[in-house]
Amino acid sequence: DEVEAKVVHKQLCDLIERGHPAIVGEEFKALNLVLSIFAQLLESIDDLNCGLPDSILDVETRQQIITITKQIQTQVSNERVQGAWSCLSEEQQNAFQR
């Protein structure tokens, strides 16, 4: 359900933020999967329904995703970031632009 989804997405973001190797891999080798998950979450919501009871993502976690994505761009090698970014579809890339 939506309430549980919000909790799980928050926990996932916390693990990613801490760089948990089981989630992000050694040296962020799973970055393409992380960005893909983030894109799917961002695609599922928009500014109007984020945080509403039927949304799977709350406002704080949406902001956490944006913050983590920005941190990744400065903390992970440009080559790895570009490689992961290129694995995303155009729609997924656009989800980060909203």
C-alpha positions in Angstrom: 0.0 0.0 0.0 1.0 3.7 -0.3 1.9 4.1 3.4 4.2 1.2 3.3 5.7 2.3 0.0 6.6 5.7 1.5 8.4 4.0 4.4 10.3 1.6 2.2 11.3 4.4 -0.2 12.6 6.5 2.7 14.6 3.6 4.0 16.0 2.9 0.6 17.1 6.5 0.2 18.7 6.4 3.7 20.7 3.3 2.6 21.8 4.9 -0.7 22.7 8.1 1.1 25.0 6.1 3.4 26.5 4.3 0.4 25.5 0.9 1.7 27.5 -1.5 -0.5 24.7 -4.1 -0.7 22.5 -1.4 -2.4 24.9 0.7 -4.4 27.7 -1.8 -4.9 31.4 -1.2 -4.3 32.4 2.3 -5.5 28.8 2.8 -6.7 29.0 0.1 -9.4 25.2 -0.2 -9.2 24.7 3.5 -9.9 22.7 2.7 -13.0 20.2 0.7 -10.9 20.0 3.4 -8.3 19.3 6.1 -10.9 16.7 3.8 -12.6 14.9 3.3 -9.3 15.0 7.0 -8.6 13.7 7.8 -12.1 10.8 5.4 -11.7 9.8 7.0 -8.4 10.0 10.5 -9.8 8.1 9.4 -12.9 5.3 8.1 -10.6 4.6 11.4 -9.0 4.4 15.0 -9.9 4.3 18.3 -7.9 0.6 18.0 -7.5 0.3 14.5 -6.0 3.6 14.2 -4.1 2.8 13.8 -0.5 -0.9 13.1 -1.0 -2.3 10.0 0.7 -2.4 8.0 -2.5 1.2 9.0 -3.5 3.9 6.4 -3.1 6.5 9.1 -2.3 6.3 11.9 0.3 7.7 15.4 -0.2 10.7 14.8 2.1 11.8 11.6 0.3 11.4 13.3 -3.1 13.7 16.1 -1.9 16.1 13.4 -0.5 16.2 11.8 -4.0 17.1 15.1 -5.6 19.8 15.8 -2.9 21.3 12.3 -3.3 21.4 12.7 -7.0 23.3 16.0 -6.8 25.7 14.5 -4.2 26.4 11.5 -6.5 27.3 13.9 -9.3 30.0 15.5 -7.1 31.2 12.4 -5.2 31.3 9.7 -7.9 33.6 9.7 -10.9 32.2 11.6 -13.9 32.8 8.5 -16.1 30.6 6.3 -13.8 27.9 9.0 -13.6 27.8 9.4 -17.4 27.8 5.7 -17.9 24.8 5.2 -15.6 23.0 8.2 -17.0 23.4 6.9 -20.5 21.6 3.7 -19.4 18.4 5.7 -18.6 15.7 6.2 -21.2 14.9 9.7 -22.3 11.7 9.6 -20.2 13.7 8.5 -17.1 16.3 11.3 -17.7 13.4 13.8 -18.0 12.0 12.7 -14.6 15.0 14.3 -13.0 14.3 17.6 -14.7 10.9 18.1 -13.2 
